Amino acid sequence: MTTVHLLITGKVQGVFYRATAAEQAKKRHLSGWIRNTEEGAVEATVSGSDEAVDQFIAWCRQGPKGARVENVIITSKPDDGLVGFEVIR
């Protein structure tokens, strides 16, 4: 089990990034959350198998159509028992 925090910068708000990322996370059976930051970025915490987390990170580097991802900062975290995946508004 791997748990990471992601900070995604670029044109990532107003392009359905969170909703599409949530679909990608659920498709990969990941737990966690995603939200917009006040600074215009998106941040997420995801937990799941090494392969699923790696696939999610690869998707985050591209994002949905209309997004322009500049950077994805990845920080490892201890497993915090997340269950399900939530879009925080």
C-alpha positions in Angstrom: 0.0 0.0 0.0 1.3 3.4 -1.0 0.0 6.8 0.1 1.1 10.1 -1.5 0.2 13.7 -1.4 0.1 15.5 -4.8 0.3 19.2 -5.5 -0.6 19.8 -9.2 0.1 23.3 -10.7 -0.7 24.9 -14.0 -4.1 25.4 -15.6 -5.9 22.9 -13.5 -8.9 24.8 -12.2 -12.0 25.3 -14.3 -11.2 22.3 -16.5 -13.0 19.5 -14.6 -9.7 18.3 -13.2 -11.1 17.3 -9.8 -14.1 15.4 -11.2 -12.1 13.6 -13.9 -9.3 12.8 -11.4 -11.9 11.3 -9.0 -13.2 9.1 -11.9 -9.6 8.0 -12.5 -9.0 7.2 -8.8 -12.2 5.2 -8.4 -11.4 3.3 -11.6 -8.1 2.3 -10.0 -9.7 1.5 -6.6 -7.8 4.3 -4.8 -8.8 6.0 -1.6 -8.3 9.6 -0.8 -9.5 13.1 -1.7 -8.9 16.0 -4.1 -9.5 19.7 -3.8 -8.7 23.1 -5.3 -6.2 25.3 -3.4 -6.7 29.1 -3.0 -3.5 29.6 -5.0 -5.0 28.0 -8.1 -3.5 24.6 -7.9 -5.1 21.2 -7.1 -4.0 19.0 -4.3 -4.8 15.4 -3.6 -4.0 12.5 -1.3 -4.3 9.0 -2.7 -3.8 5.6 -1.2 -3.7 2.2 -2.9 -1.5 -0.4 -4.6 1.9 0.8 -5.9 0.8 0.2 -9.5 -2.5 2.0 -9.2 -0.9 5.0 -7.5 1.8 5.2 -10.2 -0.9 5.1 -12.9 -2.9 7.9 -11.2 0.3 10.0 -10.9 0.9 9.5 -14.6 -2.6 10.6 -15.4 -2.2 13.7 -13.1 0.8 14.7 -15.2 -1.5 15.0 -18.2 -4.9 15.8 -16.6 -8.2 16.1 -18.5 -8.6 17.8 -21.9 -8.3 21.6 -21.4 -5.8 21.3 -18.5 -2.2 22.4 -18.8 -0.2 20.7 -16.0 3.1 22.5 -15.2 4.3 20.4 -12.3 3.2 17.6 -10.0 5.0 17.6 -6.6 4.8 14.2 -4.9 5.3 13.6 -1.2 5.1 10.2 0.4 2.8 9.9 3.4 2.1 7.2 6.0 -1.2 5.4 5.4 -3.9 7.3 7.2 -6.7 4.8 6.7 -8.6 6.6 4.0 -11.6 4.8 2.6 -13.4 5.8 -0.6 -12.5 8.8 -2.7 -14.0 12.3 -2.2 -14.0 15.6 -4.1 -13.7 18.3 -1.6 -15.5 21.5 -2.7 
